[in-house]
């Protein structure tokens, strides 16, 4: 699948994308559909922001793996504290926080998600780490990233 006009370079795939910073987007990205318990929130987000969230999820999952490898020995795990400020008109600020020390494994871990608009609307909810990962992967697969 191809990218909408102007996104190829921003995604680092277009001609001339190598060696220079992608221009700041002037429009909101494709929609991320986030399932938070019994609520579904759909909002535009740039692909690089979703990639950053994916990297944060992978890092906190790595912390759970590190704890599993440590076995009975207790280790302090690093929290996931992701923040994305809006870059384009119509985008929302996204924050995602997960303290892996409070959960026995990644399958039951919860993430506190905060979405804020420039107009002052704020939504705060919890979702499972596995659900957030599924939502992120679905976005990246749907839009070809």
C-alpha positions in Angstrom: 0.0 0.0 0.0 1.2 3.4 -0.8 1.3 6.4 1.5 -0.7 9.6 1.0 1.0 12.4 -0.9 3.7 14.0 1.2 3.9 11.2 3.8 6.5 9.1 2.1 9.3 11.5 2.9 8.0 12.1 6.4 8.0 8.3 7.0 11.6 8.2 5.8 10.7 6.2 2.6 10.4 8.8 0.0 12.9 10.2 -2.5 15.4 12.4 -0.7 14.3 11.3 2.7 17.7 10.0 3.7 20.0 12.4 5.5 17.5 15.1 6.3 14.9 15.6 8.9 11.3 15.1 7.8 9.3 18.4 7.5 6.8 19.1 10.3 3.4 17.8 9.1 0.7 20.4 8.4 -2.2 18.0 8.7 -3.2 15.4 11.2 -2.1 11.8 10.6 -4.3 8.8 10.1 -6.5 7.7 12.9 -5.3 5.5 15.8 -8.2 3.5 17.2 -7.5 2.9 20.9 -9.5 0.5 23.0 -9.6 1.4 26.6 -11.7 -1.1 28.6 -15.3 -0.5 27.4 -14.4 2.7 25.6 -13.0 3.2 22.1 -11.3 6.5 21.2 -10.3 7.3 17.6 -7.9 10.2 17.0 -5.4 11.4 14.4 -1.8 10.7 15.1 1.4 10.9 13.0 3.0 7.6 12.1 6.3 8.6 13.8 4.4 9.2 17.1 2.8 5.7 16.8 6.3 4.2 16.1 7.6 6.0 19.2 4.7 4.5 21.2 5.5 1.0 19.8 9.2 1.5 20.9 8.1 2.4 24.4 5.8 -0.6 24.6 8.7 -2.9 23.4 10.9 -1.4 26.1 8.5 -2.0 28.9 7.8 -5.5 27.7 11.6 -6.0 27.8 11.5 -5.0 31.4 9.0 -7.7 32.1 11.3 -10.2 30.3 14.2 -9.0 32.4 12.2 -9.6 35.6 11.2 -13.1 34.4 14.9 -13.9 33.8 15.8 -12.7 37.3 13.4 -15.3 38.7 13.0 -15.0 42.5 15.6 -12.2 42.7 13.7 -8.9 42.9 14.8 -6.3 40.3 13.6 -2.7 39.9 12.1 -2.3 36.5 12.0 0.9 34.5 8.6 2.5 33.8 7.2 3.4 30.5 6.5 7.1 30.4 5.6 8.1 26.8 4.6 11.6 25.8 3.7 12.9 22.4 2.8 16.6 21.9 0.6 17.5 18.9 2.6 18.4 15.8 -0.2 19.1 13.4 -3.5 20.8 13.4 -6.2 18.5 14.8 -3.8 16.2 16.6 -4.1 15.4 20.3 -1.4 15.1 23.0 -0.9 11.5 24.1 0.7 10.3 27.3 1.0 6.6 28.3 2.4 5.5 31.6 3.0 1.9 32.9 4.9 0.9 36.0 5.9 -2.7 35.5 6.8 -3.1 39.2 3.1 -3.1 40.0 2.3 -6.2 37.8 3.4 -9.8 37.8 3.8 -9.9 34.0 3.1 -8.0 30.8 -0.2 -9.9 30.2 -1.9 -8.3 33.1 -0.1 -4.9 33.1 -2.2 -1.8 32.7 -1.3 1.5 31.0 -2.7 4.8 32.1 -3.5 6.8 28.9 -4.1 10.5 28.8 -5.4 12.3 25.6 -5.6 16.1 25.5 -6.8 18.5 22.8 -5.8 22.0 22.4 -9.3 23.0 23.2 -9.0 21.7 26.7 -10.7 18.3 26.4 -8.9 15.6 28.4 -9.6 11.9 28.5 -7.8 9.7 31.1 -8.4 5.9 31.1 -6.6 2.6 31.6 -6.0 -0.1 29.1 -4.2 -3.3 29.1 -0.6 -3.2 27.8 -1.4 -6.1 25.4 -4.5 -4.2 24.0 -2.4 -1.0 23.5 0.2 -3.0 21.7 -2.6 -4.6 19.5 -4.0 -1.2 18.7 -0.6 0.2 17.7 0.2 -2.8 15.5 -3.2 -2.5 13.8 -2.5 1.1 13.0 0.9 0.4 11.6 -0.4 -2.6 9.6 -3.4 -0.7 8.3 -1.3 2.3 7.1 1.6 0.3 5.8 4.3 1.2 8.3 
